[in-house]
Amino acid sequence: MSMKKTGKTATKKRPAAAKKASAATASGAKAKTAGGGSRGDKEQIRALSSMSGDICEDAKKLQSVLDMIKDASAPLPVRMAALQTMLAASFSAANFDACRPDFLAALRSVVADPELEIRQRVLGILSREHDGYAQQVLLDGLREPAKALLPPEKALQLLSYDIHTEAYPVARQIIQNPPNPAAKLEAMRLLAADAASAPVFEKILRNKREPEDVRQLSASALHGLDPQKLQEHARKIVLDKSEGDQLRATSLTAITQFAKHPDMIKDSALQKRVDELRTGEGSAALKRVSRRFLAKFSR
Amino acid sequence: MPEVLVGRDRLSEVQFAAYVAELKTDPARSSLLADLLKEDNPVYEQRGTAATVRMRGCILLAFEHLGLPGSALIYVLEELDNGRDAYLLAAAARVLRSSAAPKPAMAAFLIRALTNIRDRDDIVNLQNYGGYSVSEPGTTAVREILESLRWLGVNARAVLPGLEAARAKPDGRFSTLMLDELDRTIDAVRRSAPANESPEDDCCGFLSGLGAIRLWPSSSRGTTRIHAAVLEDQDGNKIKFGDFFRGQPSIVAFFYSRCDNPRKCSLTIAKLARVQTMLADQGLENCIRTAAITYDPEYDLPERLRGYGRSRGVRMDGGHRMLRATDGMGALRAHFHPGVNFIESLVNRHRVEVYVLNASGEVVVSFERIRWDEGAVIDQAVKLLTPLSSEDGRSLTVAVPPQPTRRKEPHSSPETDVSPGNRSVAREILATALPVVTAFLPKCPMCWVAYLSFLGIVSLRWVSYATWLFPLFAGLMLINLGSLWRRGLRRDSLAGFYFAAAGAFSILALGMGLNLPFAAPTGVVLTLVGSLLNAVSPETLRGFARAAPVKQTSNASR
């Protein structure tokens, strides 16, 4: 499956776009990276960290910091420090709005940077701004793994910052055929905002062959999308002796917090089972939540 | 390039851009561009918000060369009024300069856009599809807005004090470059005319011509299907559309809780809360209902509706509710024609919209796109109330009782500028004519028999072989009488039968038998009256009888 390749492409190999940029600056970058820990770089980093407050008041200063971010041949720590300076300014500088357009344009120009760390950071900042360009780049990477600039799990995480993207169909595909477990979890987190995905989460929650953390995430997503359905499944899980402690504790917590009081008082089968869990050999967490349930719903 | 761009054959964005470029150069089809800006246009189906932004920007910028037509001006002003995307705002501000003539009312929209975008501005490249500026130089939304203010010149005179105040106390939101632009703008507006000379602000006329307030003709006011749509309120109570919206006028706003534009849904619901307060201040809170309906019913569960309403001060009780459609979202869309489109179940773009419904649940007026005025919406709803005097002489406000719902013509759409006076006369004529036409139409084989029988018998005496046909027509008439008798028994009303029997007697016995001159036409009229009575339900007849002296019912009695 192509999705599987996506992860490898972005994590182990550099994408074609990044390679091109890297080749162009290879010699210079090497020379400067070798001196990444030099005294000159350290001084530069120190100077950068002290200028965030007034950076937007001086156009030349701003331009020099933005150039540093864009310079693929500069040492990575210096570029990251320049990026950090701008991020600090976005919090501390009263007039950051004035330099925001230039900052965003500079970030867009390095989304295909040879350095994964820069790409990841930059795409993260742009995604938080719901930037259409960054979203398009991330989606293209998920659809066509050869174009991927980030691992699929990271791309999905960044796309989840905006629910209005076109990421849902891609995320569903990844759940069907995940390139790695982390990507599957991120795809599930993204779909937790998609009302149409409630049946997908139900199916995963019912599937005992799924890992416990995946099923727990399904329970949490289902609570947001269809709380009534979660209550039905949670009850079945608590009654099922073959289920693991962690999932039973999660299910019982959901029931204790959100179930309707009269229904629970009348449910003698569940009351009996929870009483057994309270005194049984289960985990401390399960016993604790069982006590809480009985304190709230005992007749 | 196909004009229909939906379904499996929908265009890619590259194809879409080419299609727009084609329309731009073809004067015969350039009018289609404005239609493409409607949110519910199928071209936006299943696109993400970013794609929708790119496509709309592409359409807006097409007007830069064509000139901005009146039909597209509302979309430009809407973007300036409540948009928050730098690319779309920059495109809207630039395209405004392609409109026929600068108007003073445009200045307020530009100032609002400036306020909206100052903390979200971005460099955009209006030559590129999508507008993203990566390494090449571009413009910004603020720069385009300031340039449009300069273009307005003397027409921006009214907003000059605001611009001067912004320059006097720069709050850090303008770069040095933008401060220079601001100085140029202030200077341009100042020099455009002496301080005491300002063009007359035709704000009201300008806005009313835009289509931001639409009067819905009765022919486009929805269908009976809507009344069966099931809604669920913030407390999980289910209610049919017809049960909630019939009986009193209502004010309805659309929203969804995941809307990320605070100038759209969040502001709309906060303004709805203000409407409720104003209604209460006028003692109208029990006469006019309010409702907020979500575009996103699958996600906006009752708890979310309650939380969203509560945090914006919305009053929620039996007559004022936050609602989601649990069954009949399609009917809801057909009834309101909301300006919205979706990617899967999620909204990708929508307009600001508020509707005023009459006591039959039909949309009478809608306020669209531009920020609406709470007082104006209430005024429209109050017009649907009828004042009556109570016994002690106090003025009471009552709702007009629901009229029988008329079926909507397929594919009809709301139009603008329909005078309410003409509408009510047309409605009265239609209400009278329809039952009569219905009554006279033959609706079953028996009716056809009846028509043939009496029409044949009336002219029978001029037919040379009449004596041969007489038994046949007489038999058919008897069949008709038998059918009226049976139906009359079922309906618990034999009035139709008696009239038809009298008609038959008149035709057969008095006309044919005794050869009296006016017997046959009288018989025809009596038979027709019989058919009419048979076609109208007894409830309707009783309703007509009751409604004749008094046309309104008091709300107080409810």
Interface residues (C-beta under 8 A of the other chain):
Chain A: C56 A59 A93 A94 N95 F96 D97 A98 C99 R100 P101 D102 L104 A105 R108 S109 H130 G132 Y133 Q135 Q136 D162 I163 H164 T165 E166 A167 Y168 A193 D194 A195 A196 L225 P227
Chain B: Q46 R47 G48 T49 A50 A51 V53 R54 A86 Y87 R118 D119 R120 D121 D122 I123 G130 Y132 S133 V134 S135 G138 T140 D171 G172 R173 F174 S175 T176 L177 M178 R258 D260 D296 E298 Y299 L301 I343 E344 S345 L346 V347 N348
